[in-house]
Amino acid sequence: MNLLKEFKDFAMRGNVIDLAVGVIIGGAFGKIIASLVADVIMPPIGLLVGGVNFVDLKWVMKPAEVVNGVKKAAVTLNYGNFLQVTFDFLIVAFCIFLFVKGINSMSKKKEDTPAAPTKDQQLLTEIRDLLKK
């Protein structure tokens, strides 16, 4: 029974729940970025390089053949798919970079705002002002 309580305490701890929410949002964000790359960014790039769809790029090392009525598939090196996945990764990494940079700049602004003076500092300021008079 103690083990069950410990597990419940662990699962309900804020960090675990925050991590779970982050993973779910990250998965959804990944789908958005994949669509952005596949549907918005790659078509113009494909048009610039002559209408080539990167996923279809491959090097046929051995063509398909029929042997004794059995069709054997071609042996291909699908470098286009590798290029597509690489572009996806670079764009996702850049988006994450921009997001983290934005978060860091917001937290830096919070650090730049001076903290309210302590009671000792207020008292010393009042004493200084009285001495100036």
Secondary structure, DSSP 4 states (H G I P E B T S, - for coil): -HHHHHHHHHHHSHHHHHHHHHHHHHHHHHHHHHHIIIIIIHHHHHHHTTS--GGG--EEEE--EEETTEEEPPEEE-HHHHHHHHHHHHHHHHHHHHHHHHHHHHHHHHHHSPPPPPHHHHHHHHHHHHHH-
